[in-house]
């Protein structure tokens, strides 16, 4: 019986017509002739002579894409006879696309004006182009073999289907157009630089993955590496590049600031490297991973997994990480030049002043932008980029608190300067502490308070004893003095805007020193 008249197989809908293998073979032969002929040319080329030129890659992508669509329309991926053929077509399209991006990077390198990195990026790119050429050839050979297995006889190799020469004259067209209308430099350039800094933070997993030993590559899936995460980051870099081209490219602002084309080059090369990383992660997760891949290619591999992973981790993500770091420094320098001086008065952290968490958060914000910011308290200036400098401010803060405290004690206990009997001093100090707590002047972290053994045994007045005892309780973490002390930050208004957000959320703490969630605007601090 002709297989076009087969009965419905298990899993097919009873009302769905099925096509037989012979009929489908004829369809694939007609529609896939050019694709198979291209594969035949690649297979017939002597080792080392194949080149992924733009004409060849462009035609491969076109024909493989059309064949993939056809196969999907007929459900080939779910058919035992055709599923490997479908997987190989997808792999050919995937690796041809990676080769296209690699050769594009290779051609565009001189125009990117990339800052130096440790490794030799041009040489590494050339090596990957050669490697991808071999991979595409191997997949093409496997596709020819699979076509014959399913009954599709490849066409004979005749004249070249596509001209594979890509000889171009040197030089470029004269730049004789005037500049476009300039962008709002003060707003647009810092916005682009700030977005690059945001992406540098979100790209932190790239740095971590780039340090992984080859034996641990597979363990990076799905965290921190996955196709989904890489695709999202790729899209954001593409968006940054588009914003630059819309608002800065070809303007007088770009002509006047030599760092701007360098910024654009870094955004572009990272975008293309992430394109490669995304496609390689897709191939691994879909076709190679023991956990998520379809067994069709995993059980009979065509492409060496170690080589694929080395390109993903050792090339695409490693160089993305390098250019992120150099671009980050570039953007911090740009923001420094475009800084708009401003001042911001904010309250001192209510829980123990500038101790470890508030100081570190302030310093991380300043370091993120790379700007110079100072914190002014009374007549002293502190470097806001240094947590240790901010720690030192607590000396001045605590001295101000003690002066304020003495005035408050005198208010609630007018005769506090007089000398009294030890028992009277002890009772007076306790009364003063609890009254100040009731009025919200001090915050109690422990109840009942554990007063020191020296209470009532110190020399001096009620005032002196109260100040000493409260200082002891503060040092023991049992209470904190509440004041309206403020500090003033001086620096770029963009940095101060984030410091203002931090201060409004209590510097990441509540009144009892418990950590609180930081707002979305400070999401870069959560990493």
C-alpha positions in Angstrom: 0.0 0.0 0.0 1.3 3.5 -0.8 2.5 5.2 2.3 0.4 8.2 1.4 -2.6 6.2 2.5 -1.4 5.3 5.9 -3.8 5.2 8.8 -3.6 7.9 11.5 -0.8 7.2 13.9 -1.1 7.4 17.7 -1.0 11.0 18.8 -2.4 12.4 15.5 -5.8 14.0 15.4 -8.4 11.7 13.6 -9.5 14.5 11.4 -6.0 15.5 10.3 -4.8 14.3 6.9 -1.3 12.7 6.8 1.3 13.0 4.1 3.3 10.0 3.1 7.1 9.9 3.1 7.4 9.5 -0.6 5.2 12.6 -1.3 7.0 14.6 1.3 10.4 13.5 -0.1 9.5 14.9 -3.4 8.4 18.2 -1.8 11.7 18.5 0.1 13.6 17.6 -3.0 11.9 20.4 -5.0 12.0 23.0 -2.3 15.4 22.1 -0.8 17.4 21.6 -4.0 19.4 24.8 -3.6 20.1 24.2 0.1 21.4 20.7 -0.6 23.5 21.9 -3.5 25.1 24.6 -1.3 25.8 21.8 1.2 27.3 19.7 -1.5 29.7 22.5 -2.5 30.8 23.0 1.1 31.3 19.2 1.4 33.3 19.0 -1.8 35.7 21.8 -0.9 39.2 20.6 0.2 39.9 21.1 3.9 41.0 24.6 4.7 39.7 26.1 1.5 36.1 26.8 2.5 35.3 30.4 3.4 32.2 31.9 5.0 31.7 34.8 2.6 28.7 37.1 2.8 27.1 35.7 -0.4 27.5 32.1 0.8 26.3 32.7 4.3 23.4 34.9 3.2 22.1 32.2 0.8 22.6 29.5 3.4 20.5 31.4 5.9 17.8 32.1 3.4 17.5 28.5 2.1 17.9 26.9 5.6 15.3 29.3 7.0 12.8 28.5 4.3 13.4 24.7 4.7 13.0 24.9 8.4 9.7 26.7 8.0 8.5 24.0 5.5 9.6 21.2 7.8 7.8 22.8 10.8 4.6 23.2 8.8 4.5 19.4 8.3 5.6 18.6 11.9 8.9 17.1 11.0 10.4 17.6 14.4 7.8 15.2 15.9 8.3 12.5 13.2 10.8 9.7 13.8 11.8 9.5 10.1 12.4 13.3 9.6 13.3 14.7 13.0 17.1 14.4 12.6 16.9 16.1 9.2 14.9 18.9 10.8 17.5 19.2 13.6 20.4 19.4 11.2 18.7 22.1 9.1 18.2 24.1 12.3 21.9 23.5 13.3 23.1 24.6 9.8 21.1 27.8 10.1 22.3 28.4 13.6 26.0 28.0 12.9 25.8 29.9 9.6 24.2 32.8 11.6 27.1 32.7 14.1 29.6 32.6 11.3 27.9 35.7 9.7 28.2 37.6 13.0 31.9 36.5 13.4 32.9 37.6 10.0 30.9 40.9 10.5 32.9 41.6 13.7 36.1 40.8 11.8 35.3 43.3 9.0 34.2 46.0 11.4 36.9 45.8 14.0 38.9 48.8 12.6 35.9 51.1 12.9 35.0 50.1 16.5 38.0 51.9 18.1 38.0 49.4 21.0 40.0 50.0 24.1 42.8 47.5 24.7 42.1 44.3 26.5 44.5 41.7 27.8 43.8 39.0 25.1 44.3 39.4 21.4 40.7 39.9 20.2 41.4 40.2 16.4 43.5 37.0 16.5 40.8 35.2 18.6 38.1 36.3 16.2 40.1 35.0 13.2 40.5 31.6 14.9 36.8 31.4 15.7 35.9 32.2 12.0 38.1 29.3 10.9 36.6 27.0 13.5 33.0 28.0 12.5 33.8 27.4 8.9 34.7 23.8 9.7 31.6 23.4 11.9 29.3 24.7 9.1 31.1 22.3 6.7 30.6 19.3 9.1 26.9 20.1 9.5 26.5 20.5 5.8 28.1 17.0 5.3 25.8 15.5 7.9 22.8 17.1 6.3 23.7 15.6 2.9 24.1 12.2 4.5 20.7 12.5 6.3 19.0 13.7 3.1 20.1 10.5 1.4 18.9 8.4 4.4 15.4 9.9 4.4 15.2 9.4 0.6 16.0 12.8 -0.7 18.7 12.5 -3.3 20.9 15.6 -3.4 21.3 17.3 -6.8 24.5 16.9 -8.6 27.1 19.5 -8.0 27.1 21.8 -11.0 28.1 25.4 -11.4 28.3 27.3 -8.1 24.8 28.2 -6.9 26.1 31.4 -5.5 29.2 33.4 -6.3 31.5 32.8 -3.3 33.9 35.6 -4.0 33.7 38.6 -1.7 36.3 40.9 -3.1 35.7 44.5 -2.3 37.7 47.6 -3.2 39.4 49.3 -0.3 38.4 52.7 1.0 35.1 54.4 1.8 32.8 57.0 0.5 33.6 60.6 1.2 31.9 62.0 4.3 30.5 65.2 2.7 27.2 65.6 4.6 27.0 68.1 7.3 26.3 67.1 10.9 22.8 66.3 11.9 21.0 68.6 14.4 22.9 68.1 17.6 21.4 66.2 20.5 20.8 67.6 24.0 24.3 66.7 25.0 23.9 67.4 28.7 20.9 65.0 28.9 21.5 62.4 26.2 25.2 61.5 26.6 24.9 60.9 30.4 21.8 58.9 29.8 23.6 56.6 27.4 26.7 56.3 29.7 24.4 55.5 32.7 22.6 52.8 30.7 25.9 51.2 29.8 26.8 51.2 33.5 23.5 49.6 34.3 24.2 46.9 31.7 27.7 46.4 33.1 26.0 45.5 36.4 23.4 43.3 34.8 26.3 41.6 32.8 28.1 40.6 36.0 27.2 36.9 35.3 29.3 37.2 32.2 32.3 38.0 34.3 31.7 35.1 36.6 31.1 32.7 33.7 34.3 33.9 31.9 36.3 32.6 34.9 34.8 29.1 34.9 37.1 26.2 34.2 36.2 24.2 31.1 35.3 21.2 33.2 32.6 23.3 34.8 31.0 24.8 31.7 28.0 22.5 31.7 27.3 23.3 35.4 26.7 26.9 34.5 23.4 26.0 32.9 20.7 27.2 33.6 22.2 29.5 36.3 24.0 31.8 35.7 24.0 31.1 31.9 20.9 30.4 29.8 19.7 31.3 26.4 16.9 33.3 27.9 19.2 35.5 30.0 21.6 36.1 27.2 18.8 37.0 24.8 17.5 39.6 27.2 20.9 41.2 27.7 21.5 41.1 23.9 18.2 43.0 23.4 19.2 45.7 25.8 22.6 46.3 24.2 20.9 46.4 20.8 18.6 49.0 22.3 21.5 51.0 23.6 23.1 51.0 20.2 19.9 52.1 18.6 19.5 55.0 21.1 23.0 56.1 20.2 22.3 56.0 16.5 19.1 58.0 16.9 20.3 60.7 19.1 24.1 61.0 18.8 25.4 59.5 15.5 26.3 62.1 12.9 25.8 65.0 15.2 28.2 67.8 16.2 28.2 66.3 19.7 29.7 63.1 18.3 32.3 65.0 16.3 33.3 67.1 19.3 33.8 64.2 21.8 36.1 61.4 20.7 34.9 59.1 23.5 31.4 58.9 22.1 32.3 56.7 19.0 34.4 54.5 21.3 31.3 54.1 23.5 29.3 53.1 20.4 31.9 50.6 19.3 31.9 48.9 22.7 28.1 48.7 22.8 28.1 47.2 19.3 30.8 44.6 19.7 29.3 43.4 23.0 25.9 43.2 21.3 27.3 41.0 18.5 29.3 38.9 21.0 26.1 38.3 22.9 24.3 37.4 19.7 26.9 34.6 19.3 26.6 33.6 22.9 22.8 33.4 22.7 22.9 31.2 19.6 25.5 28.9 21.1 23.6 28.6 24.4 20.5 27.8 22.3 22.3 25.1 20.5 23.6 23.6 23.7 20.3 23.7 25.5 18.3 22.4 22.6 20.6 19.8 21.1 23.4 18.9 23.5 22.5 19.4 27.1 21.9 16.1 29.0 19.0 17.8 30.8 17.1 19.7 28.2 18.3 18.6 24.7 16.4 16.4 22.3 18.2 13.1 21.8 18.2 13.5 18.0 21.6 15.2 17.9 22.8 14.5 21.4 23.1 10.7 20.7 24.8 11.2 17.3 26.6 14.5 17.6 27.8 16.4 14.6 29.5 19.3 16.3 32.1 18.9 19.0 30.5 20.1 22.3 33.8 21.1 23.9 34.6 23.4 20.9 31.1 24.9 21.1 31.4 25.6 24.8 34.9 27.0 24.4 33.6 29.5 21.9 30.7 30.3 24.2 32.6 30.8 27.4 36.2 31.4 26.3 35.4 33.8 23.4 31.9 35.3 23.4 31.4 35.7 27.1 35.1 36.3 28.0 35.5 39.2 25.6 32.0 40.6 26.4 33.2 40.7 30.0 36.5 42.4 29.0 34.8 45.1 26.8 32.1 45.6 29.5 34.9 46.4 32.0 36.8 48.8 29.7 33.5 50.4 28.5 32.5 50.9 32.2 35.6 52.9 32.9 35.0 54.9 29.7 31.5 55.7 30.7 32.5 56.8 34.2 35.0 59.2 32.6 32.3 60.5 30.3 29.9 61.1 33.3 32.7 62.9 35.1 33.1 65.3 32.2 29.3 65.8 31.9 28.8 66.2 35.7 26.4 68.8 36.8 27.5 70.1 40.3 24.8 70.0 43.0 24.3 69.7 46.7 22.0 67.4 48.7 21.1 67.6 52.3 19.8 64.3 53.8 19.4 63.0 57.3 22.1 60.9 59.0 21.2 57.2 59.2 18.9 56.8 62.2 20.4 53.5 63.3 24.0 54.0 64.6 24.9 56.6 61.9 27.2 55.7 59.1 28.1 52.2 60.2 28.9 49.3 57.9 25.8 48.9 55.7 24.9 52.6 55.1 28.6 53.5 54.4 29.1 50.7 52.0 25.9 51.5 50.1 26.8 55.2 49.8 30.3 54.3 48.6 29.0 51.7 46.1 26.7 54.3 44.5 29.5 56.8 44.2 31.8 54.0 42.8 29.1 53.0 40.3 29.1 56.4 38.6 32.9 56.9 39.1 32.3 60.5 40.1 33.9 62.5 42.9 31.4 63.1 45.7 32.1 64.5 49.1 30.1 64.4 52.3 30.1 67.6 54.4 29.3 67.5 58.1 29.7 70.7 60.0 33.0 72.1 58.6 34.5 68.7 57.7 34.6 67.0 54.3 34.7 63.2 53.8 35.3 61.2 50.6 31.9 59.5 50.0 33.6 56.8 47.8 35.4 55.5 50.9 33.4 53.5 53.5 36.3 54.1 56.0 36.0 57.8 55.5 32.3 57.7 56.2 33.0 55.6 59.3 35.1 58.4 60.6 32.2 60.8 60.3 30.6 58.9 63.2 33.0 60.6 65.6 31.6 64.0 64.6 28.1 62.7 64.6 28.4 61.1 68.0 29.9 64.3 69.4 27.0 66.3 68.0 24.6 63.8 69.5 26.2 64.2 72.9 25.9 67.9 72.8 22.3 67.6 71.7 21.7 65.0 74.5 23.0 67.3 77.2 20.5 70.0 76.2 17.7 67.5 76.2 18.7 66.2 79.6 18.7 69.7 81.0 15.2 70.2 79.5 13.7 67.2 81.1 15.7 67.5 84.4 16.4 71.2 85.0 18.5 70.7 88.2 20.6 68.0 86.5 23.8 70.0 87.0 23.6 69.7 90.8 25.4 67.0 92.7 23.2 64.4 94.4 23.5 61.2 96.5 24.4 58.1 94.5 20.9 56.6 95.0 19.3 59.8 93.8 21.6 60.0 90.8 20.8 56.4 89.8 17.0 57.0 90.0 17.3 60.3 88.2 19.3 58.7 85.3 16.7 55.9 84.9 13.9 58.5 84.9 15.7 60.6 82.3 16.4 57.7 80.0 12.8 56.4 80.0 11.3 59.9 79.6 13.5 60.6 76.6 12.5 57.2 75.2 8.8 58.0 75.7 9.3 61.3 73.8 11.0 59.5 70.9 14.3 61.3 71.6 16.1 58.0 72.0 15.2 54.6 70.4 15.3 51.6 72.7 16.5 48.3 71.1 16.3 46.3 74.3 13.7 46.2 77.1 14.2 46.2 79.9 17.5 48.0 79.6 20.5 46.5 81.2 22.1 49.5 83.0 25.8 49.3 83.8 27.2 48.4 87.3 28.7 51.9 87.4 25.3 53.5 87.5 25.2 55.4 90.8 28.9 55.0 91.5 30.3 57.5 89.1 31.5 60.9 90.3 29.8 64.0 89.0 26.3 65.5 88.5 23.1 63.9 87.2 23.9 65.4 83.8 27.4 63.9 83.7 26.1 60.5 84.9 23.2 60.5 82.4 25.5 61.3 79.4 28.0 58.6 80.5 25.3 56.0 81.0 23.5 56.7 77.8 26.8 56.5 75.9 27.4 53.1 77.5 24.0 51.8 76.5 24.5 53.2 73.0 27.9 51.5 72.7 26.3 48.2 73.9 23.6 48.5 71.1 20.7 48.9 73.6 19.6 52.3 72.4 20.3 55.0 69.8 20.1 58.7 70.2 17.5 60.2 67.8 18.4 63.6 66.4 17.7 65.7 63.3 21.3 65.8 62.2 21.9 66.2 58.4 24.8 65.8 56.1 25.3 67.4 52.8 26.6 65.5 49.7 28.4 67.5 47.1 28.9 66.2 43.5 27.2 65.3 40.3 23.4 65.6 40.5 22.9 62.1 39.0 24.8 60.5 41.8 23.0 62.7 44.4 19.7 61.6 43.0 20.5 58.0 43.8 21.9 59.0 47.2 18.6 60.8 47.9 16.7 57.6 47.0 18.9 55.7 49.4 18.4 58.2 52.2 14.6 58.1 51.7 14.6 54.3 52.3 16.6 54.7 55.5 19.9 53.7 53.9 18.6 50.2 53.5 17.7 49.8 57.2 14.7 50.4 59.4 15.0 52.2 62.8 16.0 49.0 64.5 18.9 48.2 62.0 17.0 45.5 60.1 17.7 45.4 56.4 14.9 46.6 54.1 14.5 46.1 50.4 16.1 48.7 48.2 13.9 50.4 45.6 14.1 49.5 41.9 16.1 52.7 41.1 19.0 51.2 43.1 18.7 47.6 41.7 22.3 47.7 40.7 23.2 47.6 44.5 21.5 44.3 44.9 24.1 42.4 42.9 
